[in-house]
Amino acid sequence: MSHHYPALLVTVPLLCALFISIAGWLKRRLCFPIAVAALSVATTVSMGLLWRVLKEGVVLYRLGGWEPPWGIAYRVDHLNALVLTVIAVVALLNLIATQREVKEAFSEKIGAFYTLYILLVTGLFGIVVTGDAFNLYVLLEITSLTSYGLIAMGEDRAPLASLNYVYMGTIGACFYLLGIGYLYMVTGSLNMTDIASILPGLHHSRVLVVAFIICMVGVWLKMAFFPLHAWLPNAYTYAPAPVTSLIAPLMTKVMIYVMIRLLLTVFTPQFIFSILTLKTTVVYLSVIAIVMGAVLALGARNVKKMLTYVIVAEVGYMVGGAWLGNRAGLTGAILHIANDALMTLCIFLAVGNVMYKVKGYGFDDFRGMFTRMPFTMMGFTAGALSIIGVPPTCGFFSKWYLISGGIEAGHYGFVAALIFSSLVNTVLFFKIIEIGYYPNGNVHHGEPAPLRAMGEAPLSMVVPLLIVAAGLFGVGLYTGDIVTYVINPIIPAAIVH
Amino acid sequence: METVLSIKPLLAVLIPLLVVPILVSSRTPNVREAWTFVAAIVKLSIVISMIPAVLSGRELVCTVAQVIPGVPIAFRVDALGMLFALVAASLWMVTSAYSIGYMRGLKEHSQTRYFSFFAIALSATMGVAFSENLLTLYLFYEMLSLATFPLVTHHQDAKARTSGRKYLAYILGTSIGLVLPAMILCYHLSGTLTFSDQGFLAGTGSSPLMTVLLFMFVFGFAKAAIIPFHGWLPAAMVAPTPVSALLHAVAVVKVGVFSIVRVLTGMFGIDLLASLNLGIMVCVIASCTILTASLIALSQDNLKRLLAFSTIGQLSYIILGVGLLSPKGITGGVLHIAMHAFGKITLFFCAGAIFVATGKRNISEMVGIGKRMPVTMTAFFIGALSITGLPPAGGFLSKWYLVLGTLQADQLAVLVVLLVSSLLNAAYFMPIVYRAFFCPAEKAMFENRVREAPAFCVVPLVLTALISIILLFYPEPFFSLACMAAQRFTGG
C-alpha cells in the first residue's frame, strides 16, 4: 500500500470530489464528512511520504507502470514531501475551521463548494507530486479553474475580480505551456529529470534561454510577483472567507515551489546562476516587489486588502531568496514556503472568525475585539508576530535565513528591503492590534471599563486557529531539525555556501 | 571554568509564564494576587538557590532548542546575569505587594490583564538575564517589548494611545531596524553568537565595520534610552506607577543596558574595544546622555517625568562604567545596576504613594508634603541620596567604584562628567525634599496631619529604602558578583 502513496495522494481526493458532488444531490449532510475523510487520508499519506523520503530518499512512482520519459512519473523528494505535507495540513485545518461558515453561507451550494474545494486541493497535490513538466500544466489548470469558481462565489464584486483572475491566470498558464513547448522542441522530453540530463549540452542555446524566461514569467504571473500581481488583491479580498483562507496560504506558495523546482531540478542551478546573468536583476525585482507590497499594504483601506498586499511582499521574499543562489537564501525561501503558508492561514482564519461575528472586514470592525473575541485575537496576534518576524515564531527563522543569504551574497538592497518590510509589517499589524485593544469610547481613569459581552466565535472555529497559532511557535522551535533533515538535502551540493 | 547542566534557569524563566493561565482564571482578586506572590517567591528562591554555584565559579547551562547551526536557544547563568536576575526577581515581589496597594487604592480597571502581563514581562527579564547567546537574548528582549505594551497603555485613553505608539516605534523600530541586521552580520562574520568572556568578534572584520556594528548595538537596544533614542521613556510614564517603578526603572531599562553590556563584553570583548579605541566612543556617547538628561531633569515639574530623565542619566552610568574598560569601572557599572534599581524603585514608589494619597503629580504641588507623609518622604530622601551617590546609601559604593575606574583608566574628563552629574542630581532632588519638610507653615499645601498611603504602598517603599542603606554596609552578594564579572571580562 505504502508503495502507492504518491498516486493515492491525487486519486483519493479526486474520487472523493466526485462522491461529494453526488452527495450534493442526494444527501447534503454527507458532503462535509467525505471532504474531511479525503483530506485526512491525504494528510496521512503525505506524512507517510515525508517519513519515507526522510528514511529512504527519493520515491519514484510510474503511473500505470509506464517507463519515463514516455509515461508520467511521480517523483517525490524532500522538497515535494515537505510542500505536500504543508498543503494537506493547511487544507484539512481550514476545512474543519470553516465548516460553520460554509454551512451558513452556501447551504444550497454546499455540494458544489466542497467539490471545488477538494478538486482545488487535488490539483495542488498533483502540481507538487508530479515529475512531469506537462502534467504539471494540466494540474495547474485544474487548480486555476476551481479557484476561479470558488472566488466567484464571494460577495458582489467577486465575479468581476474572478474574471480578472481568469484573464491573468490563463495568460500565465499559457506562458508556462509555451515555455514547456520550447523546451520540448529542443529536448524532446517532458520528464523533469530527463530534461535536466539532456540540458547540459544545450546550455548556450537561445531556445533554452527563451524557454526558461517564458516559463518563469508564466510562473511569476501565477504567484503574483510584482508587477504581475494586479489580479491578486481583489480576487483574494472579495472571495468568501473560507476560500481566502485556503487559497491565500497555498496558491502562491505552490507556485513558489514550481519556481524552485524549475530552478533546482529542471534547469539546474549551474545553468541559472552561472551561465545566465539574470541573478542580480531578479533579486532587484524582488526588492521592488517587497517594497511595493509593503507600501501598497500601508495604503489599504480594509484588513483583507492589506493582508493581500502583505502576501505580495512575501512572494518577493521567497523569489529573492531563491534567486540569491546561495545556500542560506534557498534555505530561507524553502522554509518560508512552509512558514508563510502556516502564518497566512493563521491570520486569515482569525480574520474569518471576526468576519463571522461582525460581518465585515474594515479596520473599524476590529474595535474592542480583544475584549470581545480574546482567543481569536490571540491567534491573530500570533500570526501577526510571525509575519513581523518576532522570535521564536517560525517567521523569524525564515527571515533570518533570507537576511543571511542577502548578506552572504553581498546583496544589501535585499537585506534592507526585508528589514523595511518587517518594520512596515509592525506598523500594519499593530495598527489593527491597537484598534482591537482600545474599547469603544474612552475609558476614564479610575473607572471600570464599559462592560462588553464576550462573543467568541464557535469552538470549531477557534480550536483550529489556536492549533495553527501554537504551530507557528512549534515549527519555529524545530527550525533546526527541519533545516537539517528536510531542507539541506534539497539544495544541490554544487551550492556550497 | 566549570559548567553544570541544570534546569533551574529554564524554571526561573517559565514559572511566571506558567502562572499566567491561573491568574486569568482566578475567581477573586485575592486568589489572583496570592498566586502572583507564590510565583514571585518560587522564582526568587530558584534564583537564590543558584547563587552559591555561581559564586564558586561554576556556570549553570541549559539548552532548549537547536534552531540555527551553532546558535541554540539556550540559557547560561554567570555572575553578570545572576546579579541582574537577583535584582529583578527580588524587586518583583516587592512590586507585587505595592501593585496591590496602588491598583486597588485607585480602583484601576483590568487588573487581571495587568498582573498577567507583569508576570510575562518578568519571565522575559529572566530570559534576558540568563541568555547564553545573542539570539536568545533578542528573543526575550522582543518578548519584553511586547509584554510591556499593554502595561504602558493600561489606561487606554488618548494619552496612553500616543505614548503606546511612541513606545513601540522606538523599541521595536530600533530592535528590528538595527539589532536584527547587526546580529545576523555578526553571525555571518564569526559563525557564532554565544557570549564568551573575552568576546568573539576580534579579528573578524575591519575597524570601520566594528565601529558600525557597535553603533548599531548601542543605539539599537533603545531600552537603554541613550539619547537620541530616549523619547519613549518619559512618554511611558503614563503607565500606572508600579509599572514605571519596576519596568521603567528596573526591568525594561536595565534589560537594555544589560544587553549593551553583554554585547560589549561578551561579543566585542574588552581587548578589541581597547585596541580599536571604541571604549572612548562609548564613554562619549554615555557622557553626553548623562549630562543632557540631568539638565533636562532640572526643568521638570511632573515628578514621574523628572524620575524618568534621572533614570536616563543613571542608565548611562552603567554603560560608561563598562566603556572605561578598566576592572574597577566595570565593577562600578555592574554594581550600579543593583544600586540604582533599589534607589530608583524607592523614588517611584514614593511618587506613586503620593499620587494614591493626595492625587498630586507635580512637584510644585508638593510643598510641605513631608508633614503629611513623613515616612514616604523620608524614604524619598534616602532614595535621592542613593541616586546622587551619597552615603549612607548604596549608590555611594557604585559611584565610588566608577570614580576609581576613571582614575584607573586615566580618563579625567569622565571623572569631571561624573562629578558634575552628581551635583546636578543633587540639584534636582534636594529642593523637593527640602520644600517637603522645611517650608514655612503659611506656604504648606497640606494640613498638618499624618495621613499616609495604604500599607501595601508604604511597606514596600520602606523596605526598598532600608535595603538601599543596608547595601552600603553589606553589599553582598551583589558586590562579589560584580567583581567576578569584572574580573572575567578583563581577563584578570
Interface residues (C-beta under 8 A of the other chain):
Chain A: L385 I388 G389 V390 P391 P392 F397 W400 I403 S404 I407 E408 V415 I419 S422 L423 T426 F430 E434 Y437 Y438 P439 N442 V443 H444 H445 G446 E447 P448 A449 G476 L477 Y478 T479 G480 D481 V483
Chain B: V64 A65 Q66 V67 I68 P69 P72 I73 L106 K107 E108 H109 S110 L135 Y138 L139 E142 M143 L146 P150 T153 H155 Q156 D157 A158 R161 G164 R165 L168 L172 G173 I176 G177 L180 P181 I184 L185 Y187 H188
